[in-house]
Amino acid sequence: MFTVRQARLMSGNTQQDLANLLGISVHSYRRIEKRPGTATIQFARNFSRVIKLPIDKIFFGRHSTYRRYREK
């Protein structure tokens, strides 16, 4: 399992690159990287698709929206 930051680094992208690819501001991206629990399900899916890593290999935090959705 990889953190959002580790996944980004493995993909070879900068924070600005991913913000552009995801259609969000670099400020918003940095906030999610710093506090991945704030990521939405849509962000998690898009992030996984853009970096080409299965969503279940990325750690978004124990209390993230994605984690709560997955546990249902």
C-alpha positions as CSV (number, residue, x, y, z in Angstrom):
1,M,0.0,0.0,0.0
2,F,1.3,3.4,-0.9
3,T,0.5,6.9,0.4
4,V,-0.8,9.5,-2.1
5,R,2.6,11.1,-2.1
6,Q,4.4,7.8,-2.7
7,A,2.0,6.9,-5.5
8,R,2.6,10.4,-7.1
9,L,6.4,10.0,-6.8
10,M,6.3,6.5,-8.3
11,S,4.3,7.9,-11.3
12,G,7.0,10.5,-11.9
13,N,4.6,13.4,-11.7
14,T,5.0,16.7,-9.8
15,Q,2.2,18.0,-7.6
16,Q,1.5,20.6,-10.3
17,D,1.3,17.9,-13.0
18,L,-1.3,15.9,-11.1
19,A,-3.3,19.0,-10.2
20,N,-3.5,19.8,-13.9
21,L,-4.3,16.2,-14.9
22,L,-7.0,16.0,-12.2
23,G,-8.5,19.5,-13.0
24,I,-7.9,20.9,-9.5
25,S,-5.7,23.6,-8.1
26,V,-2.3,22.7,-6.9
27,H,-3.3,24.0,-3.5
28,S,-6.2,21.5,-3.4
29,Y,-3.9,18.7,-4.5
30,R,-1.3,19.6,-1.8
31,R,-4.0,19.6,0.9
32,I,-5.1,16.1,-0.1
33,E,-1.5,14.8,-0.2
34,K,-0.9,16.2,3.3
35,R,-4.3,15.0,4.6
36,P,-5.5,12.2,2.4
37,G,-8.5,11.6,4.6
38,T,-10.0,14.6,3.0
39,A,-10.0,13.0,-0.5
40,T,-13.4,12.4,-2.0
41,I,-14.4,9.1,-3.7
42,Q,-14.3,10.9,-7.1
43,F,-10.8,12.2,-6.4
44,A,-9.6,8.7,-5.3
45,R,-11.0,7.1,-8.5
46,N,-9.5,9.8,-10.8
47,F,-6.2,9.8,-9.0
48,S,-6.0,6.0,-9.4
49,R,-6.8,6.2,-13.1
50,V,-4.3,9.0,-13.8
51,I,-1.4,7.3,-12.0
52,K,-2.4,3.9,-13.3
53,L,-2.3,2.2,-9.9
54,P,-5.3,0.2,-8.5
55,I,-7.3,2.2,-6.0
56,D,-6.9,-0.5,-3.3
57,K,-3.1,0.0,-3.4
58,I,-3.4,3.6,-2.3
59,F,-3.9,4.6,1.3
60,F,-6.3,7.5,1.7
61,G,-6.5,7.3,5.5
62,R,-8.6,5.4,8.0
63,H,-11.3,8.0,8.1
64,S,-11.4,9.0,4.4
65,T,-14.7,9.0,2.5
66,Y,-13.3,6.3,0.2
67,R,-12.5,4.0,3.1
68,R,-15.9,4.5,4.7
69,Y,-17.6,3.8,1.3
70,R,-15.5,0.6,0.8
71,E,-16.3,-0.8,4.2
72,K,-20.1,-0.7,3.6
